[in-house]
């Protein structure tokens, strides 16, 4: 049996822009379905909003997203969450490029730099309000992996 876990992001009216942005950062194939195309737009103002979007990145990750109305009873305040990206030391340039692209128009809380555990780590919130943690392994093994000292 195969199982999987992937983020499903909800936006008020910017899912299309966010998914297009993430596709520009990570590459891959993007598929979207609008409320209008699905015949689910009782209000013409929502016809072009995303009912379901699916991005399969060049690295094989999956992001899904949609737009949601402020009056949707399923959308209540939720715990804070971060999307976490990790990579091996030899992937530093690739992962650092993602960090820089995600940071454009967003807020960097912690620059991607060497931390006390030896990895390069940074935190940011992108321009769509999504929070990210990025970790690139130092010489001590896989990104975020415990060491013998842990």
C-alpha positions as CSV (number, residue, x, y, z in Angstrom):
1,X,0.0,0.0,0.0
2,X,1.3,3.5,-0.9
3,X,0.6,6.5,1.3
4,X,1.4,10.1,0.9
5,X,1.2,13.5,2.6
6,X,1.2,16.8,0.8
7,X,0.1,20.3,1.7
8,X,-3.3,21.7,0.6
9,X,-3.1,25.4,0.8
10,X,-6.2,27.6,1.0
11,X,-6.3,31.2,-0.2
12,X,-9.0,33.9,-0.4
13,X,-8.5,34.9,-4.0
14,X,-4.9,34.3,-4.9
15,X,-4.6,30.5,-5.4
16,X,-3.9,30.9,-9.2
17,X,-1.2,33.5,-8.6
18,X,0.3,31.4,-5.7
19,X,0.4,28.2,-7.7
20,X,1.9,29.9,-10.7
21,X,4.5,31.4,-8.5
22,X,5.4,28.1,-6.9
23,X,5.6,26.5,-10.4
24,X,8.1,29.3,-11.3
25,X,10.2,28.5,-8.2
26,X,10.0,24.6,-8.2
27,X,9.1,23.8,-11.8
28,X,6.7,21.0,-12.7
29,X,3.2,20.6,-14.1
30,X,0.3,22.7,-12.9
31,X,-3.3,21.8,-13.3
32,X,-6.2,24.0,-12.2
33,X,-10.0,23.9,-12.2
34,X,-11.9,27.1,-11.7
35,X,-15.3,27.2,-10.0
36,X,-16.8,28.4,-13.3
37,X,-15.3,25.6,-15.3
38,X,-16.7,23.1,-12.8
39,X,-20.2,24.6,-13.0
40,X,-19.9,25.6,-9.3
41,X,-20.0,29.4,-9.5
42,X,-23.4,30.6,-8.4
43,X,-21.8,34.0,-8.0
44,X,-20.1,35.3,-11.1
45,X,-17.5,36.9,-8.9
46,X,-16.0,33.5,-8.1
47,X,-16.1,32.0,-11.5
48,X,-12.4,32.5,-12.2
49,X,-11.3,31.5,-8.7
50,X,-9.6,28.1,-8.2
51,X,-11.8,25.3,-7.0
52,X,-8.8,22.9,-7.1
53,X,-5.2,23.3,-8.2
54,X,-2.5,20.7,-8.3
55,X,1.2,21.3,-8.8
56,X,3.5,18.3,-9.2
57,X,7.0,19.8,-9.0
58,X,10.1,18.8,-11.0
59,X,11.4,17.1,-7.9
60,X,8.1,15.0,-7.5
61,X,6.5,17.0,-4.6
62,X,2.8,17.8,-4.7
63,X,1.1,21.0,-3.7
64,X,-2.6,21.4,-3.9
65,X,-4.5,24.7,-3.4
66,X,-7.8,26.4,-3.7
67,X,-9.6,29.7,-3.1
68,X,-12.2,29.8,-0.4
69,X,-14.8,32.2,0.7
70,X,-14.6,34.1,3.9
71,X,-18.1,32.8,4.9
72,X,-17.0,29.1,4.4
73,X,-17.9,27.4,7.7
74,X,-15.1,24.8,7.1
75,X,-12.5,27.6,7.3
76,X,-11.9,28.4,10.9
77,X,-8.7,29.5,12.5
78,X,-6.1,26.8,12.4
79,X,-2.8,26.1,14.1
80,X,0.2,27.7,12.4
81,X,2.1,25.5,10.0
82,X,5.4,25.7,8.0
83,X,6.3,23.9,4.8
84,X,9.8,22.5,5.3
85,X,12.3,21.9,2.6
86,X,15.5,20.1,3.1
87,X,18.5,19.1,1.0
88,X,22.0,17.6,1.1
89,X,25.1,19.8,1.2
90,X,25.6,19.3,-2.6
91,X,22.1,20.7,-3.2
92,X,22.9,24.0,-1.5
93,X,22.8,26.1,-4.6
94,X,19.5,24.7,-5.7
95,X,17.8,25.0,-2.3
96,X,19.3,28.5,-1.7
97,X,17.8,29.5,-5.0
98,X,14.4,28.3,-3.9
99,X,14.9,30.3,-0.6
100,X,15.8,33.5,-2.5
101,X,12.8,33.1,-4.9
102,X,10.3,32.4,-2.1
103,X,11.6,35.4,-0.2
104,X,10.9,37.8,-3.1
105,X,8.1,40.1,-1.9
106,X,7.9,38.2,1.4
107,X,9.5,38.5,4.8
108,X,12.7,36.7,5.8
109,X,12.7,35.9,9.6
110,X,16.0,34.1,9.6
111,X,18.4,34.2,6.7
112,X,19.6,31.0,5.2
113,X,22.9,30.7,7.1
114,X,24.9,28.2,9.2
115,X,23.4,27.3,12.5
116,X,24.8,25.8,15.7
117,X,23.9,22.3,14.6
118,X,26.1,22.7,11.4
119,X,23.3,22.9,8.8
120,X,22.3,26.0,6.9
121,X,18.8,27.0,8.0
122,X,16.4,29.9,7.3
123,X,12.8,30.8,7.8
124,X,10.5,33.1,5.8
125,X,6.9,33.9,4.9
126,X,6.3,34.3,1.2
127,X,4.3,37.0,-0.4
128,X,1.2,34.8,-0.3
129,X,1.4,34.3,3.5
130,X,2.8,30.8,3.4
131,X,5.5,30.1,6.0
132,X,8.7,28.1,5.0
133,X,11.6,26.5,6.9
134,X,14.6,25.6,4.7
135,X,17.5,23.4,5.9
136,X,20.5,22.3,4.0
137,X,22.8,19.7,5.5
138,X,26.3,20.6,6.6
139,X,28.9,17.9,6.6
140,X,27.1,15.9,9.3
141,X,24.6,14.0,7.2
142,X,21.1,14.4,5.8
143,X,19.4,17.7,6.4
144,X,17.7,17.8,9.8
145,X,18.9,14.3,10.7
146,X,20.0,13.7,14.3
147,X,23.7,13.4,14.9
148,X,25.6,11.2,17.4
149,X,25.6,14.2,19.7
150,X,21.8,14.3,19.9
